[in-house]
Amino acid sequence: MYSKQKNMPKKIHWGIIGLGKIANKFAADLQLADNTLLQGVASRSLEKATAFAGKYNSISAYDSYEKLANDPKIDVIYIATPHTFHFENTMLCLRNGKAVLCEKPMGINSTEVKAMIEEAKSRKLFLMEAIWTRFMPAIEKMISLLHEKTIGDIIQVRADFGFKAELNLESRLFNKNLGGGSLLDIGIYPIFLSLLVLGIPSDIKAMARMTETDVDSFCALLFDYESNAKAVLESTFEVNTPTEAFIHGTKGTIKLHRRFHQSNTITLFKDDSETVFELPYVGNGYFHEIEEVNNCLRNRVNESSKLPLDLSLNLATLLTKVQTKIGLQY
Ligand SMILES: NC(=O)c1ccc[n+]([C@@H]2O[C@H](COP(=O)([O-])OP(=O)(O)OC[C@H]3O[C@@H](n4cnc5c(N)ncnc54)[C@H](OP(=O)(O)O)[C@@H]3O)[C@@H](O)[C@H]2O)c1
């Protein structure tokens, strides 16, 4: 889609809901994208919205999410609230005719995600889960190496994501009402990688340790596949772990360096030699998913081919199965 000015790609007008940590990093990367405007931001506090708008050149600042969803100048809204609000915030935007980029996990369970997808499809609106990892140059390289069968057939994926978080029962990480727990916050990245690389497992083993707020502070997963490949995955708020990923094949290994979900470096181990690929991301790394959304909107495509809605639904289905296995209920 081009604007009336000669051959200029259409300017995409963004809005942001929920002005916390990630919204700041995302807004900084919006400034790096061509023909992209931060049209409006919304917070529960006008003071916070006004300060955020000033910092990131937003045209409007709203003290309610509804007002932002009603702004006719906005094309697409980025949802950056805690997990338990993704469903209601996304539905609000879709019902007001806005395209949506929703932070991960798209919903708290697969029932929510299914309903969000149905709403977007019935309204012919764009919807995508903000799994920025998918658009990183390092992941694109990994995918092309796998397509070329450089490491043969995949026999194992091994990925961990862990950091020591101070126990704060009110924080987003531990508060059940905000969708806390390591599985949904960071375990989603190893699981996403396994899904991207190996597809849907035929069997799942899961083990967790729960906090006094009844969310998981540790979750270990073993996935089995019809091909007989295995995935060994882990998430934890209890200790700092390497946060690396390895794709082992019959002819070699690909390593995604720390932290693998935003890796700038991958190493290919093959035939007793190592090849290192330096693949730096732009800005804070959110630039790439922003470009994907902008391109989809300009091409009037309602779903990203790189991160289709079926992939998000499969991811949510897997997360829900794990939740059931470890007794995690929201
Ligand atoms: N892609 C990534 O790299 C990445 C990294 C970190 C987090 N995330 C995801 O981004 C989302 C937000 O994470 P964050 O770390 O930015 O969280 P955060 O700093 O706590 O910000 C969340 C924002 O949501 C809004 N909010 C609405 N209702 C709320 C409530 N009842 N309690 C607390 N906040 C509420 C608040 O904004 P207002 O006060 O302005 O309304 C708050 O600032 C989560 O889904 C998380 O998984 C993604």
The ligand as an SDF file (V2000), in Angstrom:
LIG
                    3D

 48 52  0  0  0  0  0  0  0  0999 V2000
    9.1820   -9.2260   24.2600 N   0  0  0  0  0  0  0  0  0  0  0  0
    9.9410   -9.0360   25.3310 C   0  0  0  0  0  0  0  0  0  0  0  0
   11.1470   -8.9760   25.2570 O   0  0  0  0  0  0  0  0  0  0  0  0
    9.2970   -8.8490   26.6500 C   0  0  0  0  0  0  0  0  0  0  0  0
   10.0790   -8.4980   27.7440 C   0  0  0  0  0  0  0  0  0  0  0  0
    9.4440   -8.2340   28.9300 C   0  0  0  0  0  0  0  0  0  0  0  0
    8.0710   -8.3700   29.0200 C   0  0  0  0  0  0  0  0  0  0  0  0
    7.3450   -8.7500   27.9430 N   0  0  0  0  0  0  0  0  0  0  0  0
    5.8870   -8.8820   28.0090 C   0  0  0  0  0  0  0  0  0  0  0  0
    5.3520   -7.5610   28.0170 O   0  0  0  0  0  0  0  0  0  0  0  0
    4.2120   -7.4890   28.8660 C   0  0  0  0  0  0  0  0  0  0  0  0
    4.4460   -6.4050   29.8970 C   0  0  0  0  0  0  0  0  0  0  0  0
    5.6370   -6.6690   30.6110 O   0  0  0  0  0  0  0  0  0  0  0  0
    6.4680   -5.4920   31.3530 P   0  0  0  0  0  0  0  0  0  0  0  0
    7.6940   -6.1440   31.8820 O   0  0  0  0  0  0  0  0  0  0  0  0
    6.5810   -4.3190   30.4780 O   0  0  0  0  0  0  0  0  0  0  0  0
    5.4790   -5.2010   32.5660 O   0  0  0  0  0  0  0  0  0  0  0  0
    5.3460   -3.8430   33.4260 P   0  0  0  0  0  0  0  0  0  0  0  0
    6.6290   -3.0920   33.4300 O   0  0  0  0  0  0  0  0  0  0  0  0
    4.7440   -4.2580   34.7240 O   0  0  0  0  0  0  0  0  0  0  0  0
    4.2900   -3.0010   32.5890 O   0  0  0  0  0  0  0  0  0  0  0  0
    2.9750   -3.4570   32.3730 C   0  0  0  0  0  0  0  0  0  0  0  0
    2.0600   -2.2550   32.2110 C   0  0  0  0  0  0  0  0  0  0  0  0
    0.7230   -2.7540   32.0900 O   0  0  0  0  0  0  0  0  0  0  0  0
   -0.1940   -1.8030   32.5980 C   0  0  0  0  0  0  0  0  0  0  0  0
   -1.1550   -2.4300   33.5160 N   0  0  0  0  0  0  0  0  0  0  0  0
   -2.4910   -2.5020   33.3170 C   0  0  0  0  0  0  0  0  0  0  0  0
   -3.1050   -3.0840   34.3340 N   0  0  0  0  0  0  0  0  0  0  0  0
   -2.1560   -3.3870   35.2360 C   0  0  0  0  0  0  0  0  0  0  0  0
   -2.1850   -4.0020   36.5230 C   0  0  0  0  0  0  0  0  0  0  0  0
   -3.3270   -4.4020   37.1010 N   0  0  0  0  0  0  0  0  0  0  0  0
   -1.0150   -4.1580   37.1670 N   0  0  0  0  0  0  0  0  0  0  0  0
    0.1400   -3.7680   36.5980 C   0  0  0  0  0  0  0  0  0  0  0  0
    0.2150   -3.1660   35.3820 N   0  0  0  0  0  0  0  0  0  0  0  0
   -0.9240   -2.9790   34.7060 C   0  0  0  0  0  0  0  0  0  0  0  0
    0.6340   -0.7340   33.2980 C   0  0  0  0  0  0  0  0  0  0  0  0
    0.6670    0.3760   32.4280 O   0  0  0  0  0  0  0  0  0  0  0  0
   -0.1080    1.7390   32.7460 P   0  0  0  0  0  0  0  0  0  0  0  0
    0.1470    2.0060   34.2170 O   0  0  0  0  0  0  0  0  0  0  0  0
    0.5840    2.6780   31.8430 O   0  0  0  0  0  0  0  0  0  0  0  0
   -1.5590    1.5370   32.4560 O   0  0  0  0  0  0  0  0  0  0  0  0
    2.0190   -1.3270   33.4050 C   0  0  0  0  0  0  0  0  0  0  0  0
    3.0280   -0.3460   33.3550 O   0  0  0  0  0  0  0  0  0  0  0  0
    4.0370   -8.9000   29.4030 C   0  0  0  0  0  0  0  0  0  0  0  0
    3.1400   -9.5750   28.5870 O   0  0  0  0  0  0  0  0  0  0  0  0
    5.4020   -9.5430   29.2660 C   0  0  0  0  0  0  0  0  0  0  0  0
    5.3790  -10.9500   29.1130 O   0  0  0  0  0  0  0  0  0  0  0  0
    7.9410   -8.9750   26.7640 C   0  0  0  0  0  0  0  0  0  0  0  0
  1  2  1  0
  2  3  2  0
  2  4  1  0
  4  5  1  0
  4 48  2  0
  5  6  2  0
  6  7  1  0
  7  8  2  0
  8  9  1  0
  8 48  1  0
  9 10  1  0
  9 46  1  0
 10 11  1  0
 11 12  1  0
 11 44  1  0
 12 13  1  0
 13 14  1  0
 14 15  2  0
 14 16  1  0
 14 17  1  0
 17 18  1  0
 18 19  2  0
 18 20  1  0
 18 21  1  0
 21 22  1  0
 22 23  1  0
 23 24  1  0
 23 42  1  0
 24 25  1  0
 25 26  1  0
 25 36  1  0
 26 27  1  0
 26 35  1  0
 27 28  2  0
 28 29  1  0
 29 30  1  0
 29 35  2  0
 30 31  1  0
 30 32  2  0
 32 33  1  0
 33 34  2  0
 34 35  1  0
 36 37  1  0
 36 42  1  0
 37 38  1  0
 38 39  2  0
 38 40  1  0
 38 41  1  0
 42 43  1  0
 44 45  1  0
 44 46  1  0
 46 47  1  0
M  CHG  2   8   1  16  -1
M  END
$$$$
